[in-house]
Amino acid sequence: MNRTALIATALGLLTFASACGNDDGLRRLPNELPIAIALIDNGQENAAEQRLGYVIQGELATLDASSSFDPDNEGVATALTYQWAFDAQPDDSLLVDEDIVAPEDDPETPDVDEGAWASFTPDTLGTYRLQLIVTDDDGDLSTPAIVVVVSSPASNLLVQLDWEDTQADLDLHLIAPDGSYFGTGDCFSWDPNPNWGDGELASDNPVLGYDDDGEGQGPYRESISLDAPVDGDYEVWVHYFNDHSLTLGNSPVAASPSLTVTVFGEAIWDESLPTPTPSSPMVAGDVWKAGVISWPARSWAPLNLLSDHAAEGGPNYNGGDGAGDGSN
């Protein structure tokens, strides 16, 4: 073998050794990217619910990245760093990424990574989308994870409708004393801020805060707030406005919503009772007469009656095509 062949053979052996192992003779797999999991620290046990959180404007929203992990070190304490940033926010918000603050590490709790939690205070009403990226101890970045925080107004009376049934478009109705469904004195998506009282005051008029339509990723929520209720009985109804699945020619979607009714931030029904829900899942065109709020007694009397949009005098819409338009 000539000198050139010997040199080529030696270089080939070195290349093979480099590809198969390192200095310790062990072959190493490529580093797996860390996994970012962004949640809201709102006391919910269901992780899906934790990806959407609601806070009162001006109150602290706490973000939770503690479920993020490094697949290369599962079960082993490993250093992750967390980077939060605003992905989207209300147009009139002046917050910047630096306003998302992580607590300082506490030397007395070495087993807790305080950096996994961060918080910010919404400066205006609306929806904030936040992005989390985590970095592992090899310097590799995760794909972004998204969490949504909705800043709600503080109010004396607040009614909230929640559901998780994708493609189900539900409408919350707050009907004033002497009001009528889809008529005068009904606050809902078609009349989101009606004038109910003194024309010179805004506080005695209800406001529809959110109007989810069941499309996109859930869970979904609608809310109606009223700062200065008048004396009398307010009825709370829920209408299954449209089944988008039927509109697309697919199977119908049944909905199982729930209600929260609060006064000054406290539930006004007996806490020993379950959260108000309909007696059976709703289908397109159904109307759930949930209950009555009495003011100034601040009491909740459940009705829990299922009816039909047309039977309650509701108008046709969507061309009367039967896809949740109340014409059936």
Secondary structure by P-SEA (a helix, b strand, c coil): ccaaaaaaaaaaaaaaaaaaccccccccccbbbbbbbbbbccccccaaaaabbbbcccbbbbbbccccccccccccbbbbbbbbbbccccccccccccccccccccccccccccccbbbbbbccbbbbbbbbbbbccccccccbbbbbbbbbbbccbbbbbbbccccbbbbbbbbccccccccccccccccccccccccccccccccccccccccccccccccccccccccbbbbbbbbccccccccccccbbbbbbbbbbbcccccccccccccccccccccccbbbbcbbbbccccbbbbcbbbbbcccccccccccccccccccc
